Amino acid sequence: MKDSIAVGLEDKLPLRSVEPGTTFPGGTPHHFFMDRFAAAYRAELTAFTEVVAGTRPSPCTVADAIEASWIAEACTLSLREHRPVRLEEVRTA
């Protein structure tokens, strides 16, 4: 592996490093999960109400829904069998 990436590593991340001299994260931590995700929830609810009102098309396709269903199926099988499950296994079932 040449690199690593992470999502959510921002100054208000509610974690504290135990490495000496480390100052990350440097901000005041979020106290409630909605503080961190409020903008995303607001955008999602706005999109939902606009789709329901008929003022915008759904941003999710039928193909998106089917793919999410396959992922959920693989997760359920993985949980049940305590092993990693590839999507190809459930798509053929």
N, C-alpha and C positions, 0 to 999 in steps of 0.2 A: 504494500500500500504506500502510495506517495504522499497522501494528504489526508486530513480529517476535517470534517465540517460539523457544525452543530447549529441548531435552531434554538433561539430563546436565550442565548448568552448575552444578556443586556445588563446595564448597571443596576437594575432593580431585581435581578434574579434572587430569589429567596434562598440562596445557599451561601455558605461561608467557607472559604478555603482555609485549610489548616497548614498550608505551606508558609514557612517564615518569610516575611517581607512581601507577601502577595497582597495586592490591594484590590483584586477583582473579586466580586463586583464592588463598585465604589459607591453606588447610590443607596438610598433608603429602600429596603426590600418591600415588595408588594405584601400586603397583609391578607388579601382576599383574592381568590383566583379571578374574580370578575374585574379587579383592577387591571390585571394583565391582559385580559382578553376582551374587555368591553368594546373596543372599536370593532373587533372581528364579529362579535355577537350582534352589534348594532347593524353592521353591513349585511349580515346574513338575514336578520329579521326584516330589514328594508327590502332586500331582494325577494324574500318570501311573500311579503305583502304586495309587492308590485306584480309578481307572477299571479297571485290569487286575484288581484284586481284587474288583471288582463292588460296592464300597461307595459309589460315587458315579457319577452319569452323566457322560458325556464333556462337557466344556465346549465342544467344537468340534462344529459341525453338519456335515452333508454339504454344505450350502451354503457353509460356511466353507472346506471342502476344495476345492470346485470353484472358488471365487473365488481361492484361493491358486494353483491350477493355472493359471488365466487370467493371473494376475500373472506367474508364472514363464514362461509362454509369451511374454508381451509383453517381458519382460526378455531372453529368449533372442533374440527377433527384433531387438530394439534393439541388442544386442551384435553380432549377425551383420551388421546393415545400418548400424551406426554412426549411428543416428538415434533420436529419441524415438518411442515407439510407444504409441498410445492403446489402452486395453483394448477399445474397440469394434472395433478392427481384428482382433484375434485371436478375439473372440467370434463373429464372422461367418465365420471360416475353417472 
